[in-house]
């Protein structure tokens, strides 16, 4: 009888989760239940499973609304029906085809109209819904004639009276208005909650036809869904047999290229994998991925195949990945095995510049009716909850800012704040809007609208209405098509070297870069700024602590930096064991046998599974639950708890000491959602080496490409500094030499117009385009005639020195610009055949302070180019110690003068501490630690130069300065404002710093774990 139930997937309308909806139905002993969320099927698959678990007949459908007007409710007679409704919604969402207000073109769907929207003609499958409080209206002749087509309509939107208030709040959020300004038409009726079925039927006792009609619909709806059958595209060719033949042919062709003809181990591995792939019907998945890669190669794009797919020698042979699984002893079963309940997916990276071209190919090749992105639910978050709820209660902006940015303890305790807290708590985990999964693509055999309506987010690629977990549950496996800036940097560097030096580099040939001697030297000393994944302060510190000088250690380092290993305290233990391999004993002989390569420490996801199976005695299915948890894919806490119980029970039966079992599981648990599989680390390590190779041998071109690809961990200024340290001469933008992006001529690097924030992108691109078409600009007047520019923008270009080719001083050019443009923007003027001679102005020469340009640069670019920040200080003192000597001062106090690059907030049990990264006057990097007690008295005061007093702590070859005192050093007064004291100090306050934060739990300290290094201690 409940044919119109809303869950919270009716965004900003429903207030009940799917789980709670079914729970309430069980409570009221309801045996048939319909889910009809507004314009979406997001929840129907979870709903279907939960209903079946509780012996409830599920009916699925959709409530169609436009501009909050209820058109009708659609109920599925069968699975074809859902496809009908999905196509209707998809046409509207993606093609702007209007949804008919009545008589939609359905054949397998029941349609129920509200009394407010009765069409002129009703088809056999169309009915009218009547609520219990509308029964008295049947006295009207115009309604009485429809009784034979009426059904009971009792919507469900909330559970309790407090949820009714929550419903009003989310409606007010949706309307962006005060809750007090809502009208009755804006929210649902106050009786839209579950009620006793017998009481509901009693209301319709005098209208038996309505009851019978309702029962007819209930009995006629049969939505049966097969979750076990794969829904992906079945074949790449025309049949499974031909897919298998093609994959085998490609694998053998690749085998002969990747390995020598007599490599029997590789051949045996290929044959073994092909057998498993074929048995699991995964040939098409491999071939589709191969096809995408082939298109990428034809286009000259660079890609990286990473993740667990790199465990496969077949994927290596056919070019999906570039990781040899034999070299690193990667086992295929981590990717695909006969015991896995869910198939895996490939993770493929492209440059952020080319990814959309790859996506367009996939949509065109496999058909827009069969391809879509996964969706994702964006939930109400802590800050947005308080801001949104506070807004509907009418709180002013300053109070909203306090609610959104400060901890609850610091909020006012007035009645409105208490209400905001109360209802905000109820909103936690509510979906707020649907969005696009960052990379997951679905390619289906049947039209994808058989499973979901599609929506069109601003990105321009359609999405399904459910997330990756639901996609996986119903049998749709995603292809992960990702993008990153690191690949863009590598690709652009190779092209730039070819363009500027005429040198061809096959960067895909990993023998060029992997374990190359000079690269390893840079690696072990942490000279990796700009290099993919290994440039952050933490990673550079780890590389130095490990003296990382080879590929295999880098693979391990790529994983132990992850929060999972670090959180368990085993990152520190790994560093110790790597540096002192004879000063520890393995926890247990299983650790020595299975994890000898990593000193008995679980570094990769595979290690966790090995220990769980071989030490803990867990079953393969339990190992798979752990794998999913570590991959961030597991949603079942109960399943994890069962694994934990099984682990301790098995350890007890195996006779392991309880203390050791507890320690091992503590380490296992820390991996959940925060660890890499070995193949993934290896893929990252290869890309890190590729970028490092280019940095080592072509540093200027590499740093220019890093700048043009938006850098990485640091701001542009840092990469410009790196280019300078590599021998480049850095020049400000010039209208005759600069491009939109930064460019290089030999050792001369000209910053691109893109770095001038106040210059419109259109103009920044037009200036070099016009120059390419019609020659260099000969003067300021010539430039103004060719480029439609306003006086303020022209003056920005003058201040940054873009017209220095004229040989005129800035003040001359500024006066000339006034003569040329006045205060108005002139229309674009094409050059005439006979140009008038340029007017010559005689202006007095003005003595300029040599530092004025640097202050112009800071104002326009955000950093100085003509001088270093140290040159602008009032003091000439450069500290008592430079970075090159820090290792000599272990446990000694030093005084250093340094320029702030970045700082990271890290939680500790005693408050927030910071880690800082700086450069000294020589331009070399070093790191600092700032504890909460020091920060209270000596806080950071923004970007700039600081005088630091601290103690050097050398931890496994890596020096850190623990700061006791620090003070920001003042710049000289801005010479451009020598008559205005306040203004002359203003510009240094705009100096930038890179600030990052982490909200993870504090990493445990050594004394908090105190792991015994003698296995006898575990007895």
N, C-alpha and C positions, 0 to 999 in steps of 0.2 A: 504493500500500500504506500510505501515511501518511495515515490518515483522521481523525486527532485531533491537530491541531497548535494550540498556543496561542501567541499573540503577547503583547506586553506590554499589549495592550488587555484581556486577562484580568487585571483590576486586582489588583495585589498578589499575583500568582500567576505569570504568564508573564514571561520575561526577554528575549524576542527581539523586535526591531522587525519590522514587516512586510517592510521592505527586506532585513533580514538573514535572515529566514526564507526568502525566495525565493532569496537569494544562496547559502544553504546547500543548497537543493534543486538549484541549478545545479551546485554543487560535487560533489554526490553523483549527478549525472546522473539526477535524478528527473524523470519526465515528467508525472506527475499528483500533485497536492498538494491537501490539504484544509485550510482554515482553520476551526477550530471553537473560537472564544473562548468563555469562560464567560459565558453569559447576555447576550451582546451581539453585534451585527453591525457594530460600529464600524469594523473594519478591512477589511470584505469588498470594498469598491469599490477601494481602493488595491491590495489583494491581487490582485484580478481583473486590473487593468491591468498590474501588474508581471509577473504570470504570463504574460500574453499577450505582453509585450515579450520574454520569455525562452523562448517556445515551450513553456510548461508548461500543461497543462490544469488550470484552477482548479476546485476543488470547494469550495463554501461551505456553511457550516452553523453550528450553535451547540451548545455543550455545556451541557446543563441541569443546574444544581446548586442545591440549597437547603440552607442551613446547612452548606455545604461537603460535602454528600453528593451524589455523582454519581448522578443519576437515569438519564440516557441522553444519547446524542449524536445530534443531528439533522443529516442531510445532505440538501441540496436537490437534488431531481431536476430542477427547473426554477425559474423565477422565482416561480411560484405558491407553491412550497414555502416560500420565504423569507417570503412573506406569512403563511402558516400559522403558522410559528414565531413571527413578530413578533406576531401576534394573541394567541398563547398567553402570551408574555412581557408584552405590554401589559396583558392582563387581570389578570395577577398584580401588575404594578408599579403600575397606576393604579386598579384596582377591587378589589384584595385577593382575587381569585378564585384559589383554590388550584391549583397546577400538579399534575396527576395524576402519581403516581409511576410509573405504567405505562399503556400503551395510550392515549396522547394522541390526540385526534380529528384525525388527519392522513390525507390521501389522496395527497399528492404528495411526501411526505417519507420518506426512509429513517430508521429509528430503530435505534440500536445500543445495547444494554444491556450494562453490565458484568456479570461473573459474579455479583457481589454483589446484583444486582437483576433477576433473571430473573422475568418475570411468569408467571402461571399459563397464559396463552394468548398466543401470538404470531401477529400478523397477517402477511399476505404481505409487507408492506413492513418488517417488524420482524426484527431479527437480534440475535445475541449476540456481543459482542466478546471475544476471548480473547488474552491476552498470551503471548509465547513462554515465559515462566517459569511459565505456568499449564497448559502442555500436559500435564504429568504428571498433572493432575487429571482428565483425560478418562477415566482408568481407572474412575472412579466411574460406576456405572450411571445415577444421576440426572442426570449431565452428558452421558454418552455419547449419550443419546437426542436431544440438541440439536445434535449435530455438523452435521447437514444445514442448520442455521440459523446456523452460526457464521462469523465473519469475523476476519481478522487485526486486532488492535488494538495498535498501537505508538504511544502518545502521544509528542508532542514538546513539551517545556516550556522547555528550556535548551540551550545550545550546548556549553558546556565545564564542566569540574569547578568552576572558579571561579564560573561562573554558577549552578551548583547551590547553592553557598553563598549567592549573592545571592538565589536563589529562597527559601531558608530565611529569609533576613533579611526579605524582603518579607512572607513568611507571618507572621513574628513581629510585624512592624509591624501587619499586619492584625489579629492577635489581641491586640495591645497587651500583649505579654509578652516575657520574655527568650528569646533564641534557645536557651539551654540548657534551657528548660522545654518546648520543642516535643516532641510525640510523633511517631512515624512516621506516624500518621494525619493529622497536620497538614500534611504536605508530600508532594510527589510522589516516585515511585521514582527511584532513582539512575541508571536507564538510559533516562530519557525524553529522548533526544536522537537526532539523525539517525544512521543507521547504513547500511552498505552494503545495497542492496536485495537483492542475490543472497544475502548471508549471512542476511538476514531470511527470505527465502523458503525457504532450506535448512532452517531450523528447523521449517518446516511441511511438509517433504517427504513425511512419512508421513500427512498429512491433506490430500489433494488437494481434497477437497470444500470445505474452508475457504478454500483458495487460489481456487478457482473462484467461490465466493460473493463473495469480495473483489473479484475481477475484474468480476463481474456488477454490483456496486454502482458501481465506478469507471466502467464503460462506460455505466451508466444515468443518471449525473448529468450534466446539461447546463445550466449556469447561464450564459445568454447575456444580457448587459445592453446596452441601447442608450443610450450616454451622450449622443448628439447630439440626441435628442428632448426638447423642453421638457416638464417634468413639472408645471409650475404649472397652476392653474385656467385652462382654455382660454378660456372665454367669461364675460363678465359678464351678458350677456343670454342668448339661446338660440342665437346663431350669431355667427360672425365678421363677417358682413355687417351684422347689426344692431348689433354692438359698434362697428363703424366708423362707422355712421350716427349713433349716439348720441354718440360722442366728437366727431364733426364738429359736430353740433348744439350741444353744450355749449361747444365751443371758440369757435364763432361768437357765441354768446350772451355769453360772457365777453369776446370781442374788442370788442363794442359797448360794454361797460361800462368796460373798461380803457383803450380808446383812442377817439379821435374817428373818425367814420365815414369820413373821407377819408384815414386813415392807410394808404396803400398798402403801405408797408414792413412794417407789422405784419401786414397781411392776407397778403402774399406769404410772410412767415416762417411764419405759421400753416399755410398750404397746404403748404408745403415739409415742415414737420415732420409733418403728418398723413400725408403720403405715406410717409415713412420709418417712422413708427410702425406704419402698416398693413402695410407690406411685411415688417417684422420680427415681425409678429404680437404687437405689444405693446399693442394697444387695451385688452384686458382688464386688463392690469397698471395702465394709467392709470385705467381706470374703477373698479377695485377701490379704488385709493388715493383717488380722488375720492369714492367712496361712504363711505369711512371719515371723510373730511373733512366730508362733509355731515352725518353723524351727530354729529360733534364740534360743528359749528355749531349744529345743532338743540339740543344740550345746553348751548349757551352757553359751550363751552370754547374756550380760545385755543390755537392751534398755530403752529408755525413749520416750513415746508418748506424744508430746506436741502440742502447737498451739491450734487453735480453736477446734480441734478434741476432746480435753479433756473436752469440754462442754457436750459431749454425754455420757449418762449413759450406753448405749449399748456398746460403745467402752471401757468403764471401766469394764463392766461385762465380755467381751470376751478377756480382757487382753491387748488391744492395748495401753491403758493409765492406770495410777495408781492414777488418781485424781478423787475423789468422787465429782460429780457435786452438790449433795445435800448438802454436807458440806459447800460449798462456794457459794451456790445459783447461780450456773452457768446455764444459760439458753441455751437450745439446739438450739434455733432459731439463735443464733450467728454463729453456725456451718452449719446448714442445715434447710431451711424452704421453704415452698411452693412458697414464693414470690421471692426467690433469683433467679437472672437471670443466675448466673454461679455457678456450684457445687464447693464445697470446696476441700481441700486436707488434708491428714494427714501428720504431720511432725514427723518422727521417727528418733531418734538419736541412733547410736551405737558407741562403742569405735572406734577410728581411726585405731586400730589394726585389727578389725574384719569386718569392713564395706565391704571390697572387697569380703569377703566370702559370705556375704549376697547378694551382687550384682551378684556374679556368680550363686548363687541359683536362683535368679529371672530370669536371662537370660536362664538358663538351664530349669527351670520349665515351663516357658511360651513361650520359643522358640525364638531363635535369630532373626527370621523373624518378630517377633511381639513386640520386646522390644528394646528401645533405650533411650539414654539420650536426654534431651532437649539441643539444642544448645544455644549459646549466641553470640551476636556481640560485639567484643572488639573494641571500638572506638579509633580513634586517640585522645590522651590526650594532655593536655597543653604542658608538657615537651617533649613528644615524637614528637609532631608536629614540634616544633621549631628545635629540634635536627635533625629530618629526613629531613625537608625542607632545613635547613641550610647546611646539608651534600651534598644535590644534587647541591647546588650553590657553593660548594667548600670551605666552611668556615673551618678554622683549628679547632682542638679539643678544644683549650682554649676558642675560641669564641662560639663554640657550647655549652660548659659548662655554659657560661654566659647566653646565650639565654635560656637554659633549666632550670637554677636554680635561676635566678634573675628576679625580676619584670620587666615588659616591660619598665617602666620609666627609668630603669638603663641600657637598651640596647643602643648600638651606633645608631646614626641616619643616618648612611651612606645608600647609595642606595640599597645595598644588604640586609641589615637588614630590610629596609622598604619592600622589596619584600618578605622576609621571613615572616614578620608580615602579609602582605596582603594575601599571598596565604595560610599561616597558618590559618588565620581567615576563609578562604573559606573551609578549611579541617575540621573545628570543627564539631563534630557529625558524621563524615564519619566513616563507619565501616572499620577497618583496617585488622581484621582477625576474623575467626570464632573460637569459643572455646566451651568448655563443660560447661553446667550449673553445678553448684556445687553439686546439689543433685536431680534434677528433673528427674524422670524415667517415660517413657510413655509405657503403655502396651495396644496394640491395638487388636481389634477383627479381622480385615482384616490385611494382611501383611502391615507392616508399610511403606514399599516402595510404597504403593498406594498413600501416601501423601508426601513423601520426599525421596530424595536420602540420603544415610547415609555416614558419614565420620568417619575416625578412628583417633582420636587424640592420642598423646603419651600415655595417661593413659590406653588405651587398651580396652575401651568400646565404641561402636559406638554411634554417635550422629546424630540427625536429623539436617537439615540445617536451621531450624527456631527456634525462641526463645519461651519462655513459654507463652508469650502473644498470639502469633499466634497459638500455640498449643491449648490454651484455646478457642480461637475464632473458630477454626475449629472443636472443640468437643473432643479434647484429654486432659483429666485431668491427671495431673502428680501425682506420688507418690513421696514424698520427703524423700529420704533415705540419712540421714545426718551422719556426724561423729563429734566427739569432744574428746578432751583429758581428760576432766573431768570424763567421764564415764570410760575411760581406767584406770585412777587413782583409782577410787572406786573399779572397778573389780579386779585390780591387788592387791589392799590392802587386800581385802577379801581373795584372794588366798594366799597371803603372810602370813596372820595371820593363815590360816589353815596349811600352810607348816611349819611355824616356831613355832607356839604355839599349833597347834592341835585343834583350836577353830573354830567351824562352825558359821558363821554369815549370817542370812537371811536378807541381806540389803534391799531386796525388801519389807520386812515387815515394812512399814513406821511407824507403832506404836512404833518401836524400837527407832527411831530418832526424829520424829516430836513432837515438844513441850516437849522434854526431858529436865529436869531441868538444868543439868550441861551444856548441849548444849546451852540452852537459855542464860546462864550466859556468855559463850564465845561470843555468838552472840551479846549481848547488849554491850559488851566491845570491839567489833571489832577484837577479836582474831580469825581471819578467813583466814589468809594467807594459800594458797594452796587449799581453798574450792571453788568449782565451782561457778562462777558468783559473789561471795561476797568477793573477796580478793583484789580488786583494792583499791587504796587509797580513791577514791571518795566514793566507796560503804562502806568501813569500817567507813569512817567519817559519812556517812548517818546513819548507824546502831547505832553508838554512839549518834548521835543527837536525834534519835528516841527512844533511850534506847530499841531497838527492842528485845523483849524477848518472842515472840510467833509466831506461823506459819502465822496467818492472817496479822500481821504487816509486816512480811517478804514478803508475797505475794505482799502487797502494795509497799513496798520498792523496790522490783524487777522491778516495773513499773515506779515509780516516778523518778528513776535514769535515765530513758530514756530521750533523748534530747527533745522529744515532751513536756513532763510535765515541765521539767526544763526550756526549752526555753520560756514557757509562764509565768514563774515566780511562777508557782503554786507549785513547789517542796518546795520552801521556805515557802510558805503559808501553805502547808500541815504540814511541820515540826512545824510551830508555832501553828497550830490548834491542832495537836497531843499532844503537850506539854501544851497547854492552852485551853482545850476544852470548857471552859466557857467564853472565852474572844472574841467571835465573833458571828455574826448573819449570817444566810444563805442569799445568794443573793436574793432568791425567794423561796417560799414554795415548788416548784417543785424540787429544789436542796436538800431540807431537806428530801423530800419523797423518791426521787430516789437515792440520794447519801449520805444518812445519815451515812453509814458505813465508808465513806472516808471524813467526815466533809464537805460535799458539794463541794468537789473538784473532777473534772474529772481526774481519775487516769488511767482507762483502756479504750480501744476502745469502749467497751459496754457503758461506761458512756457517751461518746461523742454522741453515737447514742440515748441513753435515753434522753439526754438534747435536742438534735436536734429534736426529735419527740415530747417530752412532754412539753418542754419549747418553742422551736421554731416552733412547729406545722408543721414540715416537713412531707412529705409522706414517706411511707416505701421504695419506689424506690429511693428517695433522700437519705434516710438513708443508703441504700446499696452503693450508689456512695461514700458517706463519708467513709464507711467501707473499700472499695477498696482503697481509697486514703490513709487511715491510715495504710493499710497493704502493701503499696508500690506497689500495683497492678494497680492502676488507671493511665491511660495514657491520659485521655481526660481533658485538662484544660477548655475547653468550658463547659463540663458537670459540673465541679466543680463551675465554675462561675455561671451557672444556679442555682445550689443549693444555692449558696450564695445569689443571688437575691431573690430566693424563701424564704430563711430564713428571710431576713430583711422585706420583704413584709408581711410575716405571723406574725412576731413579732409586726409589726406596727398594724396589724389587731387585734392582741390579747391585744393590749394596753400596751405592755412593754415599759418602758422608753428607748429612743434611745441610751443613754449612756450605759445602762446595756446591751442592745442587741449587741452593738459594742464590749463591753468587752467580752461577752460570745462567740461571733464569733471569736474574736482574740484568745481566748483559744482553740476553736475548730480547727482553722486553724493551730495552732502550732503543732498539733498532726500528721499532714500528713506525713506518711512514717516513723515515729519515735516513735511508741508506741506499747505496748503489749495488747493483749486481756487478760482478767483476767485468763483464763485457762492456757495461756502460762506462765504468771507470776507464777501461782500455780505450774506448772510443774517444772519451774526453782527452785522454793522455795523448793520443795521436794528433788530435786537433791542436792541443797545446804545443806539441813539438813542431807542427807545421808553422804556427804563428811565430814560435820562438826562432825557428830557422830563418824566417824572413827578417825578424828583428835583428838577429845577429849579423847577417850578411848584407842586408839592404835596409838599414835602420831608418833612414830618412823617408824613403818611400813607404815603409811600413807605418811609421808614425803619422804620416800624412793621410794614409788610408784609414788608420784608427780614428783620426780626427773627423774625417768625412763620414765615417759610419757611426758617429755619435759616441765614440769612445767606448767605455765599459764601466769599470768601477768608479772612475774618477771624472772630474770635470775637464773640459777642453784645455784649460790652462796647463794641466799636468802633462798632457800629451805633447803640448807645444814645448814645455820644458824638456821633456824626454828627447824631442827632435833636436833641440838646441844642444843638449848634452851629447848627442850623437854626431855633432859637427854641422848641423844646419844653421844657416843665417835666416832669422825670422824677420819677415817684412810685413808691415801693415797692408791692408787692402789698397790696391792701386787700380784705377779705372782702366789702365792700359795693360796691366799684367795679371790681374786677379781674375779668377773665374767665380762662379757661384759657390763652388766648393774650394777648399784649400788646394793649391797646386804647387809643383816643385819644378825648378829649372836648375839642374845640377845640384848645388848645395843650397841654393836660394829657395826658401819656402815662402810663398805669398799667401797670406790668410785670405780665405774666401769671403765674399760679401754676405754669406749666410751667417757669419758671426756678428754682424752688426744688427743687434736686436731691434733697433728702431727703424730699420730699413725694410720696407715691404718686400715680401718674397718675390712678388711680380717684378719689382724694379731690380732686385738683386740678380734675377735671371736675365732681365732685359739688357742690362749694361754690357755683359760679355757677348750676348747674342748680337746686339747692334754693332759691336766692335768687329766681330767675326765677319759680318756681312758687308760692312762699309768702311773698314779700316780703323786705325787707332784714332783716338780723340786728340786733336791738335792743341786745344786750349779749353779753358773753362767755358768760354762763349760757344765754342763748337760743341761741347758736351751738352749744354743747355738746349741748343737747337735740335739735338738728336734724341734727347731723353726727356719725356714729359715728367718733370720733377718740381716739387714745391720748394720754397725757400728754406724751410726748416730741415727738410731731408738733405738738401744740397749742402747746408752748413754742417750737418753731421759728417758728410763725406769729406768736407774740407778739414774739419777738426781731426779726423782720423788720418789725414795725410794722403787721401786718395788722389790728389792733384799735385803731388810734389814733383811730378815730371815737368811741370811748367817752370820750375825754378823760383816761383814766387813764394813769399812768406804767407802764413795763414791769414794775417790781418789784411794783406793786400787782396787775397782771394775772397775774403768775407765782404770787403767793400765792393769788389767787382760783382759779386753775386747780388748785392743789393741794387746795383745799377742795372743788372741784367733782368732781375725778377721782381724787384721791389718786395712787397710783402705778399704777393699773389702767385699762385701757380699758373704758369702760362700753358696754353694749349700746345700739343706736340707740333713741331714745325719741321718739315722735311728740309734737307739741304737743297739749296737752289743751285742752278748751273753756274751762275756767277755770284760768288759770295762777296758780300761787302767786306772791305778790309777791317780787321779787328781794331776796336778803339784802344788806344794806348793811354793808360792812366799813370801819371807820375805821382807816387805816394812816398811819403817819408819812410826811411828805414827805421825799424823799431828793434831795440835790443830785447831779445827773448830769453827768458830763463830756460836753461837747458832741460829742466825737469818738467816744463809745461806739457810737453808731448806725452809724458808718462801718465800725468793726471788726466789728460784727454782720453788716453787709451783705457784707463781704469773705468772712466765714466761711460765710455761707449762699448768697450769689449768686455769689461769686467775684470781685466788684469792688465798689468803693464807689459809692453813689448820692448820699448826703447831702452829701458833700464830694468834691473831686477828689483824686487821689493826691498832688498837690503840696501840698495843705493838710495832709497827714499827715506831712510831712517835718520832721525836727528843725531843718533850716536854712531860712532865708527867702530865701537867694540864688537867683535864677532864671536865672543865666547872663548872659554879657556881650552875647550876640547872640540875637535871636529870628528865627524862620523868615522873617518878612516882610522882613528886611534881608539875608538870606543872599547874594542876587545881587550885593550891593555888595562882598563880601569874597572875590572870586576870588583864589586863591593866598595868602590870608591865614589865619593861625591864629586859631581862635575857641574860646571856652569856652561850652558850652551845658549846660543842665539839661533832661533830657528823660525822658519816660515811654515804656517799651519796648512797642511794639505787636507787631512780628513780626521774625523773623530767618530768613534762608534760607542753608543750607549750599551752597556751590558749589565744585566741585573745581577746583584749579589744578595746574600742574606742580610747584609748591612746597608743596603741601598744601592743606588746606581753608580757604577764606576764607568770611566771612559778609557778607551784606548785611542791614542793619537798617533798620526803619521805626519812627519815633518821633513823639510829639507834644510840643510845647513847652508852656510855661505858658499860652499863648494858645489852645492846642488845635489848632494848625496842624501839619501833617505835614511831615516831612523824612526823608531817607534817608542812611545811612552805609555806608561800606565798611570792613571789618576784615580786614587781611591776616594770614597765618599767623604771622609773627614778632611782630606786636602781640598776637595772641590768646594766644600762649604766656604772656605776662606779664600781660595784661589780658583775661582771659576773661569771657564772659557768666556771670552768677550768678543766672539765673532772672529772672522778671518783676519789675518795679518801676521806680524812678526812678534814673537814672545821671547823674553829672557827666562830661561828654565833653570831651576836648581833641583837636582835629583841624584839618586844613587843608581849606578849601573849594575844591572843583574844580567850575567851571561848564562843563558840556559841552553846547553847543547849547541854551542857555537853561535848563538843568536843573542845579541845584546838588546836589552830593553832598559830604558831609563825610568825608574819609579820617581815620579815628581813629588817634591815636598813644597816647593813654592814656584809660582810663575807670575809674570806680569807682562801685559801687552805693551809693546814699545811704540811710541808715537812717531808718525811720519813728520817730515818737515811740513810747515804750513803750505797749503796749495798756492803756488805762486800766481795762479790765475785770479786769486781773490785776496791779494795781499792787503787790501784795505778793509776786509770783512773778516774778523777773527773767527766767528762761528762758521762761516762758509768755508774758510780755509782749512777747517778740520773735518769737514763733512764727508769728503770723498773716501777717506780711508775706512769709514764705517760701512762702505758698500763692498769691501773685499769679501770674496766668497770662501766657503769651506765646504767640503763634502761631509754631510752628516747622515749617518745611518743608525738605525735602532734595531734591537732585537727584543722580542718579548718571550723568548724561551726561558725555561727555568735555568737558574745558575748552574754552570758546570761544577761538579764536585771537585773539591780540592784534594790534593794528594793524601793529606792526613784523614780526610773523611772516608776514603776508600781503604787505604792502607792494605793493599793486596799483598798477601804473602808470596814471596818469590821462591819459596821452598815448598814443594808439594807435600812434605811431611806435616806442614802446619794445618793441612786440611783434614787430617785424620781425627 
